[in-house]
Protein backbone atom coordinates (compact mmCIF):
# COMPACT_ATOMS: atom_id res chain seq x y z
CA UNK A 1 0.00 0.00 0.00
CA UNK A 2 1.28 3.45 -0.89
CA UNK A 3 1.91 6.26 1.60
CA UNK A 4 -1.05 8.12 0.11
CA UNK A 5 -3.31 5.12 0.73
CA UNK A 6 -2.26 4.88 4.37
CA UNK A 7 -2.74 8.61 4.86
CA UNK A 8 -6.25 8.27 3.44
CA UNK A 9 -7.07 5.39 5.81
CA UNK A 10 -5.83 7.22 8.90
CA UNK A 11 -7.51 10.49 7.93
CA UNK A 12 -10.96 8.91 8.38
CA UNK A 13 -12.68 7.86 11.61
CA UNK A 14 -12.21 5.70 13.57
CA UNK A 15 -8.46 5.75 12.79
CA UNK A 16 -8.06 9.53 12.65
CA UNK A 17 -7.25 9.84 16.36
CA UNK A 18 -3.93 8.01 15.78
CA UNK A 19 -0.86 10.05 14.85
CA UNK A 20 0.60 8.57 11.67
CA UNK A 21 4.36 8.69 10.90
CA UNK A 22 5.45 7.58 7.43
CA UNK A 23 8.92 6.23 6.59
CA UNK A 24 10.22 5.12 3.20
CA UNK A 25 12.77 2.78 4.79
CA UNK A 26 13.50 1.03 8.05
CA UNK A 27 16.60 3.13 8.78
CA UNK A 28 14.48 6.27 9.10
CA UNK A 29 12.14 4.48 11.49
CA UNK A 30 15.04 3.26 13.66
CA UNK A 31 16.39 6.82 13.96
CA UNK A 32 12.95 8.09 14.97
CA UNK A 33 12.78 5.45 17.73
CA UNK A 34 15.22 7.56 19.76
CA UNK A 35 12.78 10.48 19.80
CA UNK A 36 9.30 9.00 19.56
CA UNK A 37 7.54 6.38 21.69
CA UNK A 38 5.75 4.38 19.00
CA UNK A 39 2.76 2.21 19.88
CA UNK A 40 2.60 0.17 16.67
CA UNK A 41 4.60 -0.52 13.53
CA UNK A 42 2.60 -1.20 10.36
CA UNK A 43 4.97 -2.51 7.69
CA UNK A 44 3.76 -2.62 4.10
CA UNK A 45 5.54 -5.61 2.57
CA UNK A 46 7.24 -5.14 -0.79
CA UNK A 47 6.47 -7.35 -3.79
CA UNK A 48 10.20 -7.67 -4.55
CA UNK A 49 11.75 -10.75 -2.92
CA UNK A 50 14.92 -8.98 -1.75
CA UNK A 51 12.96 -6.13 -0.19
CA UNK A 52 10.56 -8.58 1.44
CA UNK A 53 13.41 -10.54 3.01
CA UNK A 54 14.94 -7.34 4.37
CA UNK A 55 11.58 -6.32 5.82
CA UNK A 56 11.07 -9.63 7.57
CA UNK A 57 14.60 -9.48 9.00
CA UNK A 58 14.02 -5.95 10.36
CA UNK A 59 10.71 -6.92 11.93
CA UNK A 60 12.37 -9.96 13.50
CA UNK A 61 15.07 -7.75 15.03
CA UNK A 62 12.48 -5.27 16.31
CA UNK A 63 10.78 -8.09 18.22
CA UNK A 64 13.94 -8.44 20.31
CA UNK A 65 14.91 -4.77 20.70
CA UNK A 66 11.45 -3.18 21.15
CA UNK A 67 9.08 -5.98 22.12
CA UNK A 68 6.50 -3.49 23.47
CA UNK A 69 5.77 -2.15 19.95
CA UNK A 70 2.98 -3.85 18.04
CA UNK A 71 4.13 -5.42 14.78
CA UNK A 72 1.54 -5.53 11.98
CA UNK A 73 2.40 -6.68 8.44
CA UNK A 74 0.49 -5.58 5.34
CA UNK A 75 0.97 -8.50 2.93
CA UNK A 76 0.56 -8.32 -0.84
CA UNK A 77 -2.36 -10.73 -1.05
CA UNK A 78 -4.30 -13.38 0.86
CA UNK A 79 -1.82 -16.17 0.07
CA UNK A 80 1.17 -14.20 1.34
CA UNK A 81 -0.79 -13.13 4.43
CA UNK A 82 -1.63 -16.77 5.16
CA UNK A 83 1.98 -17.89 4.68
CA UNK A 84 3.31 -15.20 7.01
CA UNK A 85 0.65 -15.98 9.62
CA UNK A 86 1.66 -19.65 9.59
CA UNK A 87 5.42 -19.36 9.26
CA UNK A 88 6.75 -16.12 10.71
CA UNK A 89 8.97 -16.72 13.75
CA UNK A 90 8.65 -13.08 14.80
CA UNK A 91 6.17 -12.00 17.46
CA UNK A 92 3.64 -10.53 15.04
CA UNK A 93 0.39 -9.07 16.31
CA UNK A 94 -1.39 -9.18 13.00
CA UNK A 95 -1.10 -9.86 9.26
CA UNK A 96 -3.50 -8.12 6.88
CA UNK A 97 -3.83 -8.50 3.12
CA UNK A 98 -3.53 -5.33 1.04
CA UNK A 99 -5.90 -6.90 -1.46
CA UNK A 100 -8.84 -6.22 0.88
CA UNK A 101 -11.20 -3.36 0.14
CA UNK A 102 -10.38 -0.12 1.96
CA UNK A 103 -13.40 -0.63 4.21
CA UNK A 104 -12.32 -4.12 5.29
CA UNK A 105 -8.68 -3.08 5.60
CA UNK A 106 -9.68 -0.26 7.90
CA UNK A 107 -11.80 -2.61 10.03
CA UNK A 108 -8.89 -5.04 10.39
CA UNK A 109 -6.54 -2.25 11.49
CA UNK A 110 -9.09 -0.89 13.98
CA UNK A 111 -9.34 -4.31 15.62
CA UNK A 112 -5.58 -4.87 15.73
CA UNK A 113 -4.71 -1.41 17.04
CA UNK A 114 -7.39 -1.70 19.71
CA UNK A 115 -6.17 -5.02 21.12
CA UNK A 116 -4.57 -5.38 24.54
CA UNK A 117 -1.26 -7.11 25.22
CA UNK A 118 -3.15 -10.04 26.75
CA UNK A 119 -5.11 -10.62 23.53
CA UNK A 120 -1.92 -10.35 21.47
CA UNK A 121 -0.22 -12.91 23.69
CA UNK A 122 -3.14 -15.26 23.10
CA UNK A 123 -2.73 -14.75 19.35
CA UNK A 124 0.97 -15.56 19.68
CA UNK A 125 0.30 -18.76 21.61
CA UNK A 126 -2.24 -19.78 18.99
CA UNK A 127 0.38 -19.21 16.28
CA UNK A 128 2.92 -21.48 17.99
CA UNK A 129 0.35 -24.26 18.31
CA UNK A 130 -0.77 -23.93 14.69
CA UNK A 131 2.80 -23.85 13.34
CA UNK A 132 3.79 -26.97 15.23
CA UNK A 133 0.80 -28.79 13.72
CA UNK A 134 1.43 -27.51 10.22
CA UNK A 135 4.94 -28.44 9.07
CA UNK A 136 7.07 -31.35 10.19
CA UNK A 137 10.69 -30.74 11.25
CA UNK A 138 11.88 -32.28 7.97
CA UNK A 139 9.58 -30.05 5.92
CA UNK A 140 10.82 -26.94 7.75
CA UNK A 141 14.43 -28.06 7.21
CA UNK A 142 13.82 -28.45 3.47
CA UNK A 143 12.38 -24.93 3.26
CA UNK A 144 15.38 -23.49 5.09
CA UNK A 145 17.81 -25.26 2.77
CA UNK A 146 15.83 -24.08 -0.27
CA UNK A 147 16.08 -20.48 0.92
CA UNK A 148 19.88 -20.92 1.11
CA UNK A 149 19.98 -22.04 -2.52
CA UNK A 150 20.27 -25.81 -2.13
CA UNK A 151 18.90 -28.08 -4.86
CA UNK A 152 16.81 -31.17 -4.06
CA UNK A 153 19.79 -33.57 -4.52
CA UNK A 154 21.92 -31.34 -2.27
CA UNK A 155 19.20 -31.25 0.39
CA UNK A 156 18.90 -35.03 0.21
CA UNK A 157 22.64 -35.34 0.81
CA UNK A 158 22.55 -32.90 3.76
CA UNK A 159 19.60 -34.68 5.41
CA UNK A 160 20.91 -38.13 4.49
CA UNK A 161 17.69 -39.08 2.75
CA UNK A 162 17.02 -40.27 -0.79
CA UNK A 163 15.83 -37.78 -3.39
CA UNK A 164 12.36 -39.34 -3.69
CA UNK A 165 11.79 -38.89 0.06
CA UNK A 166 12.83 -35.23 -0.08
CA UNK A 167 10.55 -34.63 -3.06
CA UNK A 168 7.67 -36.24 -1.16
CA UNK A 169 8.27 -33.99 1.87
CA UNK A 170 8.51 -30.97 -0.44
CA UNK A 171 5.18 -31.89 -2.06
CA UNK A 172 3.55 -32.33 1.37
CA UNK A 173 4.80 -28.89 2.41
CA UNK A 174 3.35 -27.35 -0.76
CA UNK A 175 -0.04 -28.95 -0.07
CA UNK A 176 -0.06 -27.79 3.56
CA UNK A 177 0.93 -24.23 2.61
CA UNK A 178 -1.45 -24.04 -0.33
CA UNK A 179 1.22 -23.19 -2.91
CA UNK A 180 1.56 -24.84 -6.31
CA UNK A 181 5.01 -23.78 -7.50
CA UNK A 182 8.63 -23.58 -6.41
CA UNK A 183 8.29 -19.79 -6.38
CA UNK A 184 5.50 -19.98 -3.83
CA UNK A 185 7.48 -22.46 -1.76
CA UNK A 186 10.52 -20.17 -1.90
CA UNK A 187 8.37 -17.32 -0.62
CA UNK A 188 7.40 -19.54 2.29
CA UNK A 189 11.06 -20.43 2.86
CA UNK A 190 12.01 -16.76 3.04
CA UNK A 191 9.26 -16.10 5.55
CA UNK A 192 10.27 -19.08 7.67
CA UNK A 193 13.95 -18.19 7.84
CA UNK A 194 13.82 -14.37 7.72
CA UNK A 195 17.18 -14.34 5.95
CA UNK A 196 18.38 -10.76 5.30
CA UNK A 197 19.14 -10.00 1.67
CA UNK A 198 22.43 -8.40 2.73
CA UNK A 199 23.77 -11.94 3.29
CA UNK A 200 24.58 -13.05 -0.30
CA UNK A 201 24.33 -16.67 -1.28
CA UNK A 202 27.77 -18.25 -1.22
CA UNK A 203 28.60 -20.37 -4.26
CA UNK A 204 29.98 -22.92 -1.78
CA UNK A 205 26.56 -23.01 -0.08
CA UNK A 206 26.88 -22.43 3.65
CA UNK A 207 24.67 -24.53 5.89
CA UNK A 208 21.58 -22.81 7.37
CA UNK A 209 21.28 -22.51 11.12
CA UNK A 210 18.40 -24.41 12.69
CA UNK A 211 16.89 -22.94 15.88
N, C-alpha and C positions, 0 to 999 in steps of 0.2 A: 504494500500500500504506500502511496506517495505521501510526502509531507503535507500536501494540500488536502488529501483525503482525511488524514488524521486530524488536521486543524478543523476541518468541517465537522467531523464526529464530535470533537470536544468543545465545539462552539455551541452545540445544541444541548438542551436539558435531556436527560438528567446528568450528563457528563460535564456540563459547563462550569461546575463549581470546582473542578480540578484544575490546577495550574499545569499547563503542558509545556515541556521543554523538548525541543527537537534537535537531534544531532545527526549529522551525515555519516559519522563513523564512531567506533567505540572509543577511540582515543580522546575525543572531545568530551564524551560522557565521563570517562575516568578522571579527567581534569576537573570537571564540574563537581565530582563527588567530594572534593576537598572543601567546597563552599556551600553546597546544597544538600539538605537531608532529604533524599528521595524516598518516596513511599513505594513506588513500583517502577519496574523497567518493562516497557513494551517493545519488543524487538521484532521488526518486520524482516522476515527471512528473505534473503536474496534468491533468485532463481539460478544464479551461477553457482556451480558446485564448489569452487574455491572460496567464494564469499560465504556460502552457507557453512562450510567447515570452519572458517574463521569465526563466524557468529556463534556457532555451537561451542567452540573452544572458549570464547570470551564469557559466554553465559555460564559455562561450567566453572570457570575461575571465579566469577562473581558469587557463585553459591558458597564458596569457601571464604572469600574476603568480606562479603557484605550479605550474610545470610538473612538479615532482617528485611532486605528489599525483595518485594514480590518480583517474580520472573515470569513474564507472559510472552509467549511466542506467537507471532502472526505467521502462519504457514501459507505456502502458495495455494494449496488446494486441500480437499478433504483427505486424499490419500497421504499426502505429506504430513498433515496434522495427525492422522491416525498412527503413522509410523513413529513420529516423535513422541506421541503420548505413550506408546508401547515400549519404546527403546531408549529414550533419553535417560542417561544416568544422573543428570543434574536435577536439583530439587526445583522442578518447575511447578508453578501454581496454576498454570493454564496454557492450553494450546488452542488457538482459534484459527479457522480457515479464512483466508482473505477472499475466497470465492463466495462467501455468504453475502446476502444483500446487506446494504448499509443498516437497515433496521435491525436485522438479526445480529449483525456484527456489534452494533451498539448495545443490544441486550446482553450479549455474551460478556462484553467488557464491563457493563454495569454490575453483573453478578460477580465477576472475578474481583473487581476492585472493591466490592463491598464485603468480601469474605473476611472472616477473622482468621488468626493464626491457627486456631484449633481446627477449623474446617479445612484449611490448607494442609495441616498435618495429616488429617484423615485422608485427603486426596493422595498425599504422598504414600501413605501406608497401602492404600488401594493399588497404587501403581506398582509397588514392589511385589505385591501378591500376584497381580496380573502378569508382570514380566516373568516371574518365576514359572508361571503356568505356561507361558507362551512358547518360548524357545528353549531347547535343550542346551546343555553346556557345549556339546559338539557343534550344534547349529550356530551358537554365538561365536565359537572359536572360528568357524569357517568364515563368518561375516567379517571378523576382525582381520583375518589373513587376507581376505579379498580387498579390504580397504587399504592394506599395505602393498597391494599389487601382485599378490601370489596367484598363480594359475591353479586350476584344479589338480593337475598332477603334483605340483609343488606342495599344495596343501595336504594332499594324501601322504606325501613323504614326511611332512612335518608331524602329522598326527598319527603316522604309522598305521594307516588304513589303506584299503585298496580304492582305486579311483571310482569304481561303481558305488561303493558305500558313501564316499564323499558326495557324489552326484545325487544320491538318494537323499542325503541330509540336506543338501542345497535345495532340492525340489520341495522337500517338506517345509523348509524355512520360507520359500516363496509362497506356498499355499497358506501358511499361517499368517504371513504378513500381507497377503492379498496383492502381491506384485506378480507380473507375468513376463519380466525381462531381467537381464543382467543389470541393466541401468537402474531399474527400480530396486533391485537387491543391493546395488552399490550405494544407492541413496540411504538405504536402511543401515548398511555397514558404516557409513560416515556418521550417521546419527548415533549409532551404538558406541562407536569409539571416540567421537569428538576429536578426531585428529586435526590439529591446526595445519592450515595450508602452508605455513612458513617452514614446515618440516618436509623437505622434498623427498620423493621416493628415491631410495638408493638403488642403483642398478644391481648391487649385491644382495638386495632384499634383507633388511634387518628384521628380526623377529619382533612381532607385536608383544606388548606387555599385557598380561591377563591379570585383572584385579578381582 
